[in-house]
């Protein structure tokens, strides 16, 4: 009877995942049978609507989950409020991306319905990643969502998309091998892959670390694999090419969702499992964070394509996240998590505009920075919204991006990293140059060739408006948001 109760509580933890698996199987069967009767374009929209509705039901299941932390299946999986909030945030972003992408598939003439199904599998990988309390389950979650992204990068079946998918697959497989090798060394020199066991083994003191060189080597290999997945300097070589070559809808998933998922999941591991190694990893985070923001801020100045510019911008923003996490404190984790939230929903607004705005003559998307020159004349509201998102990424007060960079700056000051604090300010000024350059092109640059744009639909307008209101009004609720996030992190950490 006791075993039955324990097993039922274990299954309760995985109830949302069972819902995801069952619904995706039903959607696959439905799509295969109806593909004989519906036109391809209508089937794509139909599948995306059903996937969005399923994600909404999944969101309701998450809100009904038990709020307290508990572990299941012999401590292979765990659940806490921070994981629940992170997964709910990702699910909301996915729903907004799906409902805003109908016109994208129509204009790009990509009518294969598998996109929504593959993206659904990506969410299953994210759920498994956030549930993980063991390095094996962690690796399975990382690889499941990575495999989906490998396929999606090649989704469009042209030369650029195929190149992006192949490059991402080769470097992603290489980083996965490094990650798995690090996990094998961690297991070999600690005797366990469970997060709780490793934390207990090394927490009593630092002296035990000096005689465990093998574990340190495994820790280093694990960290290298993590930095590859995150795309920070000098492990960034895949980011600009993959962003540029992938379909814009897939670039949206990479920039808005993937970075948030990887950063949150792995920083939790460093703050908990590798807590006793903080003397090592906080220095690594600090150095790589500084090099990332310096390199990416300078490299972005020389880009003339919007997706490559946003790729280097993303490298810089992940550098800020590493700098915040390098403080190895609750305040630092709060600054990193807050930064990821702001960067994700601001990036959502930017990429929804890139998905929506099309040239009137040939329905081509915005590709070069010069394509923005006629945007203000054709659609002033979209031009103003895009400019505000640029201001937010640049850290202009009182927008949300200003507070995210402010918290990173304060977390560095608290640990006495004054040089890093100065570099954060300087690189923020440098990055403001290329963000403001886009704004200048939108409002003041007038090229000889006039470009006219197709009006965007109501759903896309509402999504953009929602993100815009959040960016403009977040300073009014800053104290309440900060207290909520701190309590969320405290409930996980203690």
N, C-alpha and C positions, 0 to 999 in steps of 0.2 A: 504493500500500500504506500509506504514511504517512497519507494522507487517510482511508483506511478505518479505520485504528486510532484516529485522532482522532475520527472520527464515531462509532465504537462507544463510545468513552469518554464522548462527549457524551450518547449515548443512555442510558448507564449512569446518568447523573445523573438522568434523567427516568423511570427505571424505575418508581419508586413512583407517579408521576403517571399513567403508562400503565396501571398496575394499577387506579388509582382510576377512570379513564375507562372502561376495559373492564368493570369490575364494575358501575358505575352503569348502563351501557347494558344489561347482562344483567338487572339488577334491574328496570329500567323495563319491559323486554319481559316479564319474568315477571309483574310486577304487572298489566300490561294484560290478559294472557291469563287469569290466575287470578281477576281481579275478577269474571268471569262465574260463577265456581263457589263462591267463598268469601264468607261474610258480611263486611260492611265492617269490623266490629270485629276479626274474626280476621285480615283482610288487613292492617290497620294493625300489629297485633302481629307478624305474620309478616314484613312488610317491615322493621320495626325490628330484629327479630332477625337478619335477613340482613344488614342494614346494619351492625349491631354486629359480627357475625362478620367481615365484610369489613374493617372498621376494625381488628379484631384482627390479621388477616393483613397489613394495611398497616403496622401497628406492627412486626410481625416483619421486614418489608422494610426499615423504617427502621433497625432495630438491625443489619441486615446490610449497610447502606451502608458505603462506604469511609469510615473515620473521619477521614482527613486532609482539609484544605480543597482544593478545586479548582474551576476555572471552566470553562464550556462555552459552545458556540454563540456564538463571537466575543465572549466576556465579557458576554453578556446575562444569564447565569445563573451563580450561584455556590453553593457548598455548604460548610458548616462545622459543627463540633460544636455550636455554640450554636444554630444553626438546627435541627439534628437534635433536640437536647434539647427545644427549644421546641415543635416540631411533635409530638414524642412526648407531651409533657405535654398539649397540646390534644387529641390523639387519645384519650388516656385519659379526659379529662374528658368528651368527647363520648360515649364508650361508656357511662360511668356515667350520664350524663343520659338516654340512650336506654333503657337497661335499667330505669331508675327511672320511666319515663313511661307505662307501660302503663295503669295505673289512671287517670292524668290524662285520656287520650283517652276512656276509658270513661265517666267521670263528666261530662266536658264534652260528651259525645256528638258528638265530632268524629271522623269515621270515614274521612276522605279520606287515602289512603295516601301522598300526595305529600310529606308533611312530612319523612319520612326521606330521600327522594330529594333534596329541596331542601337539607336540611342536609348531605347528602353533597357537593353542589355547593359549598356553603360551604367545606368542608374543601379542595376543589380550589383555591379562591381563596386560602385561607390558605397552602397549599403553594406556589402561584405567588408569593405575597407574600414568603415567607421565602426563596425561591430567587432573588429579583430582585437583579440587579447593574446595573440600568439603570432610569432613570426611566420609560421606556415599559412595561417589564414590571412595574415597581412599580405603575403606575397601573392596568394590567389586573388585577393581583391585588386591589388595593383595590376596584375597581369590581365584580369578579365576586362577592366576598363581600358587598359592600354591596347589590347587586341582590337577592341571595338574602334578605337581612334585610328589605328593603323588602317583598317578597312575604310573608314569614313574619309580619311585624307585622300584616298584614291577613288572616291565615290563618283566623281564626274567623268571619269574615263577619257580624259584628254592628256596631252603630254605633260602639262604642268602639274595636274593632280596626281598622275602616276609617279612623277618624279618626287613629289612631296611625300606621297605614301611610302615609296621605297626608301627614301632617305630616313624618314621617321621610323620605319620598321627596322632598318639596319642598326641605326644608333640606339633605338629603343631596346632592341634585343641585346645589344652590347651592354647597355646600362642595366638591363634585367639580369644578365649573367653576372655582372659585378655585384649587384645587390644580393643575388642568391649565394654567391661565393662568400660574401660577408656574413650572411645568415648562417651558412654552414660552419664558418669559423667560430661564430658566436656560440652555436650549439656545441661544437667540439670542445671549447675551452670553458664553457659554463655548465654543460650537462643538461641544458633545458632551452626550449624556445619560448617558454611562457613568460609574458611580461612581468607578472607578479613574482615569479621565482627569481628572475634576473635582478629585479629591483631589490628583493630581499637579500640576495647573495652579495651585492656590492654596496648596499647602503651603509652598513656599519662603519666603514672608514675608507679613507683613500689609500692606506698602506697596502691593502690587498691588491690594488691595481698595479703596483710596481712589479709584482711577481707574475702578472698575467699579461704578458706581451702579446700572446696569441689572440686574446680577446680584444685587445686594443687594435690589432691589425684587422680583425673582423669588423670592428666598429668603424675603422677608416674606410674599408671597402663598402660597407653599408652606406656610409655618408656620401661617398662618391656616386653610388647609384641613385641616392636621393637627390643630389645636386643635378644629375643628368635629367631626372624626371621633372625637376623644378625649372630647369633651364637658366641657371645663373652662371655668371662668368667664373671659370673659363669653359664651362660645360654647356655653352649656349649655342654652339655652331649650327644646330638643327633648327633653332627657333625661327630666324627670319625667313629661311627658304620654305619651311613647312607652312608658316603663316601665309606667305605669298602664294604658294602653289595650291594649297587646299581650297576647296569651295568655301565661300564666305560663311556659309552656315556652319561648316565644320570649324573654321577659324574662330567663330563665336564660341563654340563649345570648348575649344582649346584655351582661349583667352579668358573666358568668363567663368567656366565651371572647373576645368581641369586643374588650373593653378590653385584655386581655392581648396579643392579636395586634397591634393597632394600636400600642400603646405600645412593645412590644419592637421591631417592625419599624422604626418611625420614630426611636426613640432611637438605634438602631444607625446610622441614616443621619446623624444629627447628630454622633455620636461619630466618624464616619469621613469621610463626604463633606464635611460642613460643619465639619470640625475647625478650619480656619483662621478660621471665623466665630464661634468660641466666645465671643469678646469680646461679641458681640451676643446670641447665643441663650441664654447662661447667665443673662444679666440678664432676658431675656424669660421664661424658665422660672421664675426666682426670683419675679418679680412676679406672674405668673399663678398660680403655685403657692400663694403666700400669699393672694391674693384668693380662690382656689378654696376653700381650707380654711376661711377666715374666713366667707365667704358661705354655703357649704354647711352648715357646722356650726351656724350661727344659723338658717338656713331650715328645717333638719330638725327643730328644736325645735317647730315649729308644724304638723307633719304628723300627721294622724290615720289615714292609710292606710299600710299596711306597705310597699307597693311604691314609693310616692312617697318615703317615708322612706329606703328603700334606694337610691333614685335620687339623692337629695341626699347620702347617705352615699358613693355611688360617685364623685360629683363631688369630694368632699373627699379620697377616697383617691387619685384621679388627681392631685390637687393635691400630695399627699405624694410621689407618683412624680416629678412635675416638680421638686419641691424637691430630691430626691435626685439627679436627673440634672443639676441646675444646678451641681453642684460640678465638672462637667467632668473627671472622673477615673475611674480604674478602681474606686475605692472607691464613688464615687457611682453608677456603673452597676451595681455589685454590689448596693448598697442598693435601687436602683430595681427591679432584676430580682427580688431576694428579696421585696420588697414585693408585686410583682405575683403571684409564686407563692403567697404566703400569702393574699393577698386573693382569688385565684381559687379555691383549694380550700376556703377558709372560706366563700366565697359559694356554692360548690357545695352544702355541707351545709345552709346556710340555705334555698336555693331547693328542694332536694329535700324538705325538710320542708313548704315552702309548696305544693309539687306534691302531696304525699302526704296531708296532714291534711285531712279533710273533715268537715263537720257531719253528724251522723247523720240528722237529720230530712229535710233537702232536698239533701244532698250538695254544698252550696256550699263553696267554698274560703275560707280565711281572707283577709279583705279589710281590715278595720279593726283597729286596735290592741286595741279592746275585745273582739274575738273570741278573744284569747289568754287571757281571764280564767278559763276553765274547763279550760285545757289541763293544768295540773298535777294537778287532781283526776281527769281522765280518763286521762291518759297521762303519768305522772311521768318516765319515761325520755326521752320526746321533749321534754318541758318542760325537763328538765335539759340535754339536748343543745343545744337552741336557746339557752338562757341562756349556755352555755359559748361558743357561737359569737359571741354578742353581746359577751361579755367579751373574746374574742379581737380582734374589730374595735375594741373600745374601747382595747386595748393593755394589758390587765391581765396582769401576770406570774403564772406562768411560761409563759403561752400563746404561740403562734406570733406573734400580732399584736403582742405586746410587743417581740419582737426586731426585727420589721420596722420599727416606729417608732423603736426605739433606733438602728438603723443609719442611718435618715434623719437623726436628730438628730446622730449622730457625723459624718456626711458634711458637714453644714452647719457644725459646729464646726471641721472641718479647714480650710475655706476662710475662716474668720473671720466667718461670717454669724451673729453672736450674737443680733441682733434676730429673725432668722428662726427661730433655735433656740428662743427664748423663745415666739414665736408658735406654733410646733409644739406645745410643751408645753401652752400655754393652750387651744388649739383641741382638743387631745386630751382635756383635762378637760371642755370644753364638750360634745364629742361623746359622752363617757361618760354625760352626763345623759340623752340620749334612748335610748341603749342600755340603761342601767339602768332607765329608765322602763318599757321593755318587760318586763324581768325582774320589776319590781314588779307589773305587771299579771298576769303569769303566776302568780306565787306568792301575792300578797297582795290583789289586787283581786277583789272579789266583787260582781258585778252581779246584778240581780234575775232576769234571764233566764238560766237555766242552759243551757249549751251542751254537747252530747255529740258525740264525734267517732268516726268510723269507724276501726278499727284498721288500721295500715299493713301492707303485705306484707313478706315476708322479704327480698327483694332491696333494697327501700328501707331497711329496718332495717340491713342489712349495709353499704350505702353510707354511711349516716349514721354508723354505728359506726366505719368506717374513717377518715372525715374527723375524727371526734372523737378517735380515738387519735392521729392525726397532730398535731392541735393540742395535745394534752396531753403528748405525749412528745417533741416536736421539740427541747426544751431539752436532752434527754439526748444528742442527736447534733448539737448546734449547731456544734461545731468541725469535725466531718467534713463537714457540709453546706456550711459556709462555705468550707472549703478546696476542695471540689469545684466550687462555683460560681465562685470566684476563678480556679481553673485553667481552667475552661470559658471565662470571659471573656478571660483572658490568651491562650488559644489562638486566639480569634477576633481579638483586638485586634492581636496581634503576629504 
